[in-house]
Amino acid sequence: MDRALGWIGEIFQTLLRLFPWLVIVPATHGGVAFVRGRHVREWGPGLHWYWPVATTYKLIMTVRQTQLIQSKVVMTKDLKTVMIGALVTYTVSDVVSAVAKIADLASDVMERAQGAIFAEVSLWTLEEIQANRADFNERLTGRVSEILTEYGVEIIHVQATEFAPCKVIALSARGAMGQYNLWTGF
């Protein structure tokens, strides 16, 4: 019986798309409306009307957030192999850039921060990093901030959470095993 009368529900849902709807954007979020698919409109916190037949929208959190950067192996300036992981603390300052330029903000923050961390570590020696962790974290913050500013992300702080010298053992697809100073992949 439900299958036979299912078309009535579909007609009703289609008709509902013709009427405006109310969207509540919480104080912790921002929103972007895509009017007719091509006009981008920013929504601040509050009430917003939209026409479902001609508009889609996406909400994004704008308050303080953190992203854990997975530990990876990198080489320092003095050719020492180290493992480093970090924690990036940020806010979203430009909702339109964060939504319209990036498909997935969290993974993009992770990818770009990891590249910036690798670049910064390669400018320091192991002893310099160990001797002045506060300065190193400050430089990491500046490097990551440079990269993510154009995407509407404001970096508050980047902190190395894991940092240690290491030796890397790599296994190749052919079963060979060896010890390397820097892991280069399989």
N, C-alpha and C positions, 0 to 999 in steps of 0.2 A: 504494500500500500504506500509506504514511504517513497519508494522509487517512482511510482506512478504519479505522485503529487509533488515530487522534488522540483519540478520546473516552476511551481508556484513560488517556492522559496528563492529560486534564482531570479525570477522576475522582481520579487520584492527587494532583494539585495541590490539589483541594478537600479531600481527606482530610488533607493536610499542614497545612491551616489550622486543624484541630481540635486540634493539639498545640502546646504552648508553645514559643516560640523565644527564643533568647538574643541580646541586642543589646549590643554593646560601645560605650560612649560614651567617646571619647578625652578626655584631660585638657584639651585645647584647646577642647572643645565642651560644650554642655549640651543637654538634650533635653526635649521635651514629649510626653507620651503622652495621647491622647484615648481614654479608656475608654468604650466604648459610645457614642462620638460626642459625649458631653456633659460628662463628668467630665475635668477637666484635671489632670494629674499632672506635676510637674517631675522630670526625671531629671538627677542630677548625673553627673560622670564615674564610670565603673565598669561593672559588669555589671548588666543588667536583663532580667528575664523578661517576656514579654508573650504574649498569646493573639491571634494574627492574625485569628481569626474575630470578635473583639469590640473590638480595639484597633488604632489607627493611631498612628504617631509621626512626629516631625520633629526632626532634629538641627540645631543652629545653632552657628556658631563664636562663642566668647565672648572670645577674646583680642584684643589690639590689632589694629585694622584701620584702613584709610584709605579715604576716598571723595573722588575729585576732583570738584569742583563746576565745571561748565562755565561759561566766561566769558559774561557777559551785560552788557547796557548798562543803566545806571541813572543817575538824576540825584541829585546831591549837594544839600546844604542851600542852597548858594549858586547853584543852578540850572546847574551845570556837568554836562555829560554825560561819564560815565566808563565804562570797561569794567572789570569785576572778575571774577576767578575765584578759587577758594579750594581748600584741601585741609583736609578734616575728619578728625581722628584720634580714634577712639573705641573703647570696649569695650562688650560687652553685659553689664549687671549684673543684669538681671531677664529670664531666659529666657522665662518664661510671658508677660510683657507683649510682648516682642519677637516672639514667635511667634503668640500668640493675638489680638493687637490689630492686627497689620500683616501684609499679604500678602507684601510684598517689602521687606525691611529696607533693602537698599542704595538702592533707588529712593526710599524714603520719607525716608531720611537726606538724600539729594540734594535732594528737593523742599522739605522743611522747612528745611534749612540755607540753601537759596537764598532762600527767603522772609525768613528772619531776616537774611541778609546785605543784602538790598535794604532792609529796614527800618532797619538800623544805618547803612548808607551815607547814607541820606536825613537822618540827624541830624548829619552832619559836613559841613564845607566841604572843598573840595579841598585847600586849604592846611593845614588841621588834620590831615587824613589823611597828607599828605606829610611834615609836620613831626614826627609822632609815630606811626610805624608800629607800634611795640611796644604802645602803649596801644590803638590801633585793633584790633589782633589780639586783645588781651585782652578788649576789649568784644565783639568778634565771638564769641569763645569763650563768654562769659557768655550772650549772646543766643541762640545755637544750643543751648546746654546747657539753658536754660529750656524750650525747646520740646520737646526730645527726651527729657527725664528721665522723663516719664510713660509712655514706650514702652520702658523698660528699657535705654536707651542712655545711657552715661556719656561725655560729651565730654571728651577729654584736651586737645585744642588745635585751634583753627581758625586758619589762616594764609592771608592773601591771597597767592596765587601770581602772579596777573597783575593789575596795576592801572595804568591809564593814562587820561588824558583823551582824548576822541575826538569826532569829528563823525560823524554817522550819515547815510547816504544810504539812502532808502527808495524802493523801486519799488512802485507800486500795480499792481493787476490790470489796469488800463486802460492801462498803459504810461507813466503820468506819472512823472516823476522829480523829486526835490527834495531839499534839504538841511534836516534837522531837528535840533533839539537833543536830542530824545528819540525813539527809535523807538517807534511806537505800534502797529505791526502793519500788515497789508495790508487 
